[in-house]
Amino acid sequence: MKQDYGWGKFLSERDQQHDKLWGKTELSGFGEKPALLLIDMYYSVVGLERQPIFESMKTWPGSMGLEGWAAIDMTVPLLEAAREYGIPVIHIKGLQSGIKPWIHRKRGPSKLSAEMQQRGSEIVDELKPVAGEVVIEKTAPSAFQGTPLSFHLTALGIDTLICCGESTSGCVRASVVDGATHRYRMGVVSECVYDRTEASHFMNLYDMHQKYADVVTRDMAIDYLRSTVSDTSSEPMRKSA
């Protein structure tokens, strides 16, 4: 049965018809050597307290509120599974230089104290890196641009990236497109990515699924990770190169 990821309500009648004629009908499949990529899971995008988005935005203007926290909570078991199965985990976060050259929207200086800004740049405790997990800082939306990520993946022999984080329409999408361009098999975990606006979230999930990645549920992702360290393959999740 076709998985319902929630984007259907954002498709017009024309788009729904086009999807029936030309939409993706089966997963492309993943490879044999995955890594888990956690993108921008820090406090400034959810806030230090669990509050609805508009309340959280009063302190943290870029916050995604409870939807972000829900995605983080859903990511915890996936991260635990990756660690249990010995899957490499890579944390991606923005370089906190105060300069965001890819943002063309004018914003005033942050009203947060230096201490609060520093706290906001920290990866949330629920997903905090442990010894042996790489943390890469980036200066662009994509985890690949200007970073050593590709070199690290090559050294590990990685062929598949399972992606979580934020925002679905921004840094996640940019990383997925670049990953596909680099010929990695890309996966996006539907419950573990989040955005500031629902329409952007669901339409970018749909678009990535059609073009650059397989969008999968968290349980599907865990099953796939498990299959890479066992004798049983998880079809159609795994496809040979």
N, C-alpha and C positions, 0 to 999 in steps of 0.2 A: 504494500500500500504506500502511496506517495506521502512523504512526510510533510506535515503542515508547519511551516516556520513562521507564519503570521504575516507574510508580506502580501497575501492575496487581497486583503481589504484596501490596499493602496494601489492596486492595479485597476485601470479603467477597463471598460468593456472591450475596447480595442486591444488593450494590452493583454487581457485575459485570452482573447481569441488568438493573438499572436503567440502567446505562450503555449497554447494547445498545438499550434502548427509547428513552432520552431523552438520551443523551450526544452531545457535539459530534461531528459527522461531517465537517466541513470547516472550513478556516480562515476567519476573518472577513475577513482581508486588511488590509494596511497602506495608508498614504496616499502622497503624492508628496514630502513634505518631512520626513524623519526627523531625529532627534537621538539620540545614544548617551548613555544615562544610567548612570553608574557609581556605585553606592550603597555607601558605607561600606567601601571597600577599604583599610583601614588595618591597621597591624601588630598592634594589640591583639586583633584577631579571628583572627589566624593565627599570631602569634608572630614573633620575629625569626629563628628557626631553623626549618627544615622538620622537624617532629617529628610523630609520631602524636598524635592529639587528647589522650589522657589524659596523655601525657608533657608536651605543650605547656601543658596546663592547670595544671601545677604552678607555672609562672611566670605564665602569662596565663590566669586563670580563665575568661575568655570566649572562649578560643581554639576554633577549629574544625579545627585541625590540618591534616593532609595533604589532606583533602577541600577545605578552603579554598584551599590552595596550588594544587591541581589546577585549581580553577575560575579562579584568577588566571592560571595558565599558559594556559588555554584562552581567556581574555579577551584576551591580548596580541595575537594575530593579528586579532581583531575590532577592537580599538582601532587597530591599524596600518592596517587597511582603511578605517576611518572617516576617519582622517587623510589617507590617500591620495586618497579620493574627496571630500574637503572637507565631510564630514558634521560638524555641530557636536557637540562632546563636552562634556558637563557632569559634573563630579565633585561628588558629594554626600558630606558627612561631618558627624558630630555636633559640635556646639559643645562644646568641652571646658571646661565651667564647673564640672564636678564634680557637677552637679545633673541627675538624670534623672527628672523629675516623672512620666513615663508608666510608670515601673517601680514596681510595687506589691509586689515581693518585697524583703524586708529583707536587706540585705547590709552587712557591716562595711566600714570604711574600707579603701581599697586598701593593700596591703602593699608596693606598688612605690614606688621612689623617685620624686621629682618628675621627675628626668631620664628615668627609664624610662617614666613616664606620658606625658611629652611625646613620647618616641620612639614610643610606642604609638599616639599620635593622628595620626601622619604616614601619608600615603598610601604604599603600598608602591612601591618604586623601579620595579618592572616596569610599573606603570601611572601613574607620576608625571606630573602635568599639565605640558604644555608651553605656551609663550607663546600667548596667544589663547584658551586653554581656561578656562572659568569654573569656579570652585570655590565652592560654596554650603554654608554651615554651617547645620544645622537643630537645633531644640530639641524635636523630636517625632519619632516613627517615620517619618512621611511626609515625603518631600522637598518637598511642597507647603505643608504647614502652617506659617504664619509665616515663609515665605521668599519671595524675589522670583522663584522659578522660573517661575511662570505668566506674569509680565510679560516675562521674558526669552524664553520660548518664543513668546509673542505677537509680540514685536519681530522674531523670526527667521522668523515664519510657519510654525512647526513644526506638523505635524498628527499625527506618529507618534513614539512614544518606544520605543526598544529598550533594555531594562533588564537590567543585570547587577549582581551584588553579593550582599550578605548583610543580614540573614538572609532566606531564602526566606519563612519564616512571619512575619517581623517587619517590618523596614523596607522590604524589597522589596514584600511584599504590600500594606502600607499605602500605599506610593507608587503601586502599580499600581491599587489601588481608587480612590484620589483622582484619578489620571490619567484613568481611565475616566469618573469622575464629571464631570471637566472636559471630557469629550468628545474626548480624545485617543485615537487608536488605539494600543493598548498591546501590546508584544511582550516576552516573557521568554525569554531564551536559556538553554536547559536545562542546558548544561554550564558556564555562567558564573554560576550562582547556587548558594548553599550555605547549610547550616544546621547547628546543633549536634546535631540528632537526625534520623535518616534518615526516620522516619515523618512528622515535621513537614515535612521538605523535599518529599517526594514527594506527600503529600496536599495541601499548599498549591499545588504545581505543578498538580496535577490540578484543584483547585478554581478557581484563577485561569484556567486554560485553558477551563473550562466557562463562566465568568461574565464575566470582565473583560479577558482578554488572549488572544493567540495565543501558546502556548508553541512555540518553534521551536528547531531545532538551530543551532549556531554557523555551520555552512556555509550553512544557509538564510538566516541573518541577513546574512552577508557577501554572498551572491548578491543579496539584496534591496537592500542599500546600493549595490551596484554598479549595479543596474538603475535607480536613481533618478538616476544621472548619465549614463546611456546611452540610446540610442534604443529599446532592446528592453525590454519590460516582463517582469517575473517573476511570471507568474500561477501559482497563485492568491495569491501573496504580496502583490501590489499590487491594490488596489481603488480605483476612483475614488470621490470623495466623493458 
